[in-house]
Amino acid sequence: MNTPRTQIHRIASRSRTILILTALTTGLVTGTPIGVATAADVDRVVVDAPETEAWVGQRIPFFVKLRGKGPFANSASFSIPRIPRALLIKIGSPVVSSEDIGDESWFVQTHQFALFAQADGKVSIPSFEVRFTNRDGFTGPEVDHVEQTPATEFNIKRPPGHDESVFLVTTAKMTVTESWDPQPNRSSADLPKPPPVHPGDVFHRTITQTADQISGMAFAPASKSASEGIRVYTDPPVVDDQTERGLFTGTRRDTITYMIQDSGTLSIPKMKFIWWNPTTEEFGSQTLPAVTLEVTPTTPVSNPDQPAQRTVHWSYGWIIAVGIAALAGWQFRRIESFLRAFWKRCNPPSRVTARNLVGACKRNDAAAAEVAWMAWQNTQPPHFRAPKDLANAVASLHQSIYGSANKAAYWKGDALRQAFRQQVDATAKSSADTHDTLPPLNPIDAQPVRRQRISV
């Protein structure tokens, strides 16, 4: 007896049979086994974050893995985003390996990154662009990829009692050293008394910070405090990161120049460097002592003959100045023409536009870089074609400006600057190699030169 329930079961059974046969037929036609991931199903870019929780100022490592069906043609380039109150950097060189996904083997290029955050709570790394090239199989053509990394989130903890306005470094041990040139004071009685300090004297101070698991860019800058009467100048810091066998050590070197301007008792306050030990969960600190300077005013030396000598010197100076001015006025147009020609020869349009392009890349100014690139192209021969690396960097610049999502504010000029410099260096080397050398002094097989008189 066929009841409605029996008919429903029969229809469901037939539907399942049809679906199974359809799946089997599709697999046989496409050659793809059922349940095996295809290339379209495999993510080309994945992020691996071993630890998602860390302390303020602590290095948080994570890895970006790129997948390809064939060997990678070159190293990838990334549009690293700017994160408020955090530093995101790429570390070391990529590591190439292989990975089996289903029945297929994939090439994997792994890049290591590090995040140093001064903000606590949830810190998110937004999705950012990655560009790489791999071959289609071992001998296939090169395939360019422009992908996006998945967004990643970390939880940052602040040590108890720490003021968020104070820069913090998190490491097991931190070393701070200093050196002076010349030495401002001598604490040992065995050493001779240092020479007196006078207005106009200059002292150079070098402060070096070193720690494990910290990038040189993640250290706090040295203080520039000094009492009135001392003028302070600072050089750009020198940072260095060393990676060897899994060990990561960062160094920051600050050079401070103190120029003495006033006399009296002047001082440079002490400097205190604080770090947080994540293992013992305790604060560590190191203090550089304060420096006190007794500045003696300079006593002028009297010379009875000085007024007469000064008058003679001024007379000679006026005569020379008047002579130079007269010569310049007489030959003004010739001098002006020579200076203009000399300036144009030293600064041709190609060199000026190249400097503008490199400067825009250093400032990460996408709009200025595009203008400079177009101006530089106009100085090149009509047959000029940009090499692949330079063309990719320019394409990335145009995409950041004219793309659907305007990313000009986040554009990084490092890739374009590096590719452009390689192009300029290659052009200069090619010009030097093809430059004609001097002809032989007495050529044996030289043909006589036919001279032709041209009447005008």
N, C-alpha and C positions, 0 to 999 in steps of 0.2 A: 504494500500500500504506500503510495507516494504522498506523504504529508508535506505540508509547506516547509517544515524543518528539514526533511530529507532532501528536498529540492535545493534548499539554500546550501546544504553541505556539499551537494554535487557541484553546484556552480562554483563554490569556493575552491574545491579540489581541482576543477578544470582550470581555474584562473592561476593557481599555483603552478600547475603543470606547464601552462603556456609561458609564464614568467621564467621558469627554469630553462625551458627549451630556448627561449629568446636569449637568455644570458649565455647559454652554451654556444649558440650559433654566433653571437657577437664575438665571443672569445676565439672561436675557430677562425672567423673571418679576419679579425685584427691581429691574431697571433699573440694576444696578451692573455696569460693565464688569469683565471678568476681569483680575486683576492690579492693580486700583485699590484703594487703601486706603479703607475707610469711616471714618465718624466714630468708630465704636467701636474701630477699630484705631489711632487717633492718640492718642498720649500727651498728656493735657491739661497736664501739668507736666513740664518737662525742666530739667536743670541743665547749664550750659555753663561749664566750668573751663578757661580758656586755659592756665594754668600749674598743674601739680600738684606742683612742687618749689620750695621757697623757704628763706630763712634764718630763724633765730629772730628774732622781732620785726619781720619784714618784712610789708608789706601783701600779702595774697594775694586778688586779686579773682576773683569768680565771679558768674555770672548765673543767675537763676531765670526761666524763660520760661513764661508762661501762655498757653494757646491756647483760642480760642472761635470759634464759628461766626458770631457777630455782635459788634457793638460792646460794649465793656466798660461796665457801668453805673457803676462806681466803682473806686477803687483797692483792691487786695487787702490782706488782713491776714495776718500770719504769726505762728506760735507758735515764736519763735526759741529754740532749746535752749541750755542752759548747758553749756559744754565745759570740763573741768578745765584750768587753766593756759592758757587761750586766751580771746580776745575775739572775738565774732561780732556784727557790726553791719550794719544796712541803710543804704545811702548814697543820697542824692538822691531824685529823683522817678522814677517809671516812664516808660519810653519805649514808645509804641504804634507798631506796624508791622504788616505783613502778610506772610504766608508761603504759598507754593503747595506743597501736598502732593498729589501725583497731579494730578487735574483740578480740585481744589477749592482755594479760597482761604480762609485762616484768619487771624483777627485774633490778634496776638501782643502781650502786655504783658510787657516785660522789666524786671526789678528787679535792681539791682546790690547785691551784698553784699561784705564784706571780712572776712577772718580774720587776726587777729594772734595768733600762738602763741609762748609762752615755753617750751614743751616741745619737745624734738627727737624724731625718729623718726616713726612713723606717727601722724598726727592725723586722726581721723575725725569728720565731721559727720553725725550720725544723721539719718534721715528725720524731717521735721517737717511740721506741718499748715499748709496754706494755704487761705484762704477767699476766693472772688471770685465776681462776678456778671457775666454777659454776656447779651445778647439772643440769641434764637434767630432769626438772620437780622437784617436791618436794621430791620424793623418788628415782629418777633415779641415774645412776652412775655419777661420777665427770668427767667433760669435761675440758681439758686444752685448753687455747686460747693464741696465740701469734699474736697480732695485731699491727697496726701502727696508731698513731694519725694523723689527718689531719694537714697540715702545717698552721700556723697562722701568721698574719702580723699586726704590730702596727705602728702608726705614733707618733713619739716622738718630742715634741717641746722643744726648749731651751729658757730660759728666756732672755729677751733683756739685752744686756750688760754683759752677763756672759761669762767668758773665759772658753773654753772647756777643758783646761788643769787643771782647779780647780775642785776638787771633790765636788759634790753638793748633798745635801739631800733635798727632797721636802716633807714638812710636815707643818701642821698648827702651831705646837709649838714643840720646842726642848729644852731640859734641859741638861746642862753640869755642873758637879760638880767635885771637886778634894779634895784629902786628902793627907797629908804628914806624914811620920814617919821616923825620928822625924821632928818636924816643923822647917823649915830652918830660919824663921824670925818671929818676933812678932811686929805687928803694934800698939798694945795698950800700953800706958805708964804705965797702972796699973799692967801689967804682969811683972814678973822678967826678967831680961836680959837673953837671951838665952846663953847657953854655947858656948865658942869659937869653930870655925871650924878649923880642922887641916887636912893635907894630910892623906889620908887613911879612912876618914870618909865616911859613906854611907847614902844616903837618898833614901827612897822608896816613889814613887808618884803614886797614883791611880786616874785615870781620867775615869769618868762614863758618857756616853752619853745615853739619853733616849728620845724616841719620839713615837708618835702614828702613826700607819699605816706604820711603817718602821721595817724591819727585823734587828736584831742585826748584821747580816753579811753585811748589806748595809750602815753602817756608815763608815766615813772616819777614817783611823788610826790616832792616836795621833802623833804629831811631836816629833822627837828625837833630835832636834837641841839643842846644848849647846856650850858654848865657849871652846876654847882649855884649857886643864887642867882638864876637867871633862870627865870621861869615862862613856858612856851610855850603859845600858843593858835593853832589853825588854823581858818580858814574853809573851807567846802566849796569844792573847786576849780571854776573856771570853764573849761569846755572849749568849743571852737568849731571847726567844720570848714567850710572854704570849697571849693566845687567850681565851677570856671569853665573852660569849653572844654577839658575833659579833664584840667585840673590839679587836684590835690587837696592842700590844705594844712591841717594841723591845728595847734591852739594849745591849750596848757594854762596856766592862770594860778593860782598858789598864793599866798595871802595868809597870812603868819605874823605873829603879834603876840608880842613879847617884853616881859614885865613884869619890871622890876628889883626884886628883893626884898632883897638883901644888899649891903653895901658891900665895897670892895676891888677887886681886879683880876678881872674876869669876861670870859669869851671865848665866842664863837660859832665853831665850827670851819668850815673851808672845805668847800664842796660841790663834788663832782666829778661831771660828767655824761658818760657814755660812750655812743658809738654805733658801729655797724658799717657801713662803706661797702661795699655789695654790688658796686659797679663795680670799685673798686681792691682790694677784699678786704683792707682795713686798718681798724684801730680809729681813731676820732677821739674827742677829749675836749675839754671846756671846764670850767674851774674858777672858781668864785666865791670870792674871797679871804676869809680869816678876819677876824673883827672882834674887837677887844680894847677893853673898856670899863673906864675908871678911875672907879669909883663912890665918891663922897664922901658920908660920912654926914651926915644932916641935923642941924644944930645948933638945938636948941630956943631960942626967943626968950623971955627972962624979962620978966614984966610985974608990977610990985608990986601993981597994983589987980586983978589977975586973980582971986585967990580971992574977993574981995568981989563982983565982977561975976558970978562963977560961982554964988555963993550966991543972988544976986537972981534970976538966970535960972532956977535950980532951983525957987525959990519960985513964980515965975509958972507954971512948967511943971506943978508939982503942983496948983496951984489950977485950971488949965485941965483937967487930966486928971480931977480929982475931979468937976468940973462936967459934963464929958462923960459920965463913968460914971453919975452920978446921973440925967442926962437919959435915957441909954440904958436904965437900970433902970426908970424911970417909964413910958417909952413902948416897952417891949421888944416886946410883942405886936404893936403897930401897926408898928414898924420891921421886925420879922420878916415880917409879912404883906406889907408893901410890897416888901421885898427878894425874897421868893419870887415875887410877881407880876411884878416887874421881870425876874427871871431867866427865868421861863417865857415872858415876852413876847419877850425877846431870844434865847431858845433854844427855839423850838417843836420838837415831835417831828420834823417833816419836816427841819428844819435839822440837828438832832443826828444823825439817821440818815443824812443826806446826807454829813455830815463823816465818819461811821464808814465809809461805803462808799468814799469817795475815799481815806481812809487805808488801808483794806484793799487797794485796787487799787495804791497806791504800794508797799506791802510785798509785793505778789504773793501775798497770803494768800487762797487760793480759798475756804476754809471760812468765814473771817470776812466775805469779800465776799458770799457767799450769804446769811448771816444778816442782814447790813446791808441787802441788796437786798430781802429779804422784809419787814423792818421798815419800810423806806421805802415799799414798795408799800402797806402798811397805812395810811399817812398820806395816800394819794392818794384822789381821788373814785372812786366805784364805776365810773364810765364811763371811767376812765383806760385808755388803750392805748399801750404803748410804741412809739415809731417804729421803723422797720426797722433802722437801725444799732444802736440800743440793744437791740432784741430779738435781733439776731444776736450781739451781744457777750454777752448773758445766756445765750443758747443755748450759746455756746462755753464759758462758765463751767460750766454744768450738765454739758456733755459731758466736761469735764476731771475733774469730780468723780464722775459716775455712769456714765461710759463703760466699755466692756469692759476697756480698758487704762487704769488709774487714772493720769491725768496731772496731778493736782492740784498735785504738787510742781513741775511745769514750767510751770504756768499763769502767763501774763503779764497784768497788769491794765491795761496802757496803753490797749488798745482800749475796754474797758468804762469806764474813767475818762474818756476823751475823749468817748465817746458820751453818758455820763451828764451831763457838764458842758454839752454842747450842749443836752441836754434841759432842764436847770435854767435855762440862759440863755434858751432859747426861752420857757419858762414865765414867767420873770420879765419878759421883754419883752412877752409877751402880756398879762400882768396890768397892766403900766404903760400899754399902749395902750388897754385897755378900762376903765381907772379913771375914775370919774365926775369931771368937773371941777366947780369951784364954780359954783353957779347964779348967774344975773344978779342984780345988786343990786336993780334995780327992773324986773322983767319986765313987759312991756306986756300980753301975752296971758295972764298968769298967772291961774289960777282960784283963787278963795278957798278957803282950807283949812277943811274942816269939822272942827270940834272936837267931840268926844263925851266927855261925862263918864262915867266908869265907876265904879260904886260897888263897893266891896269889902266 
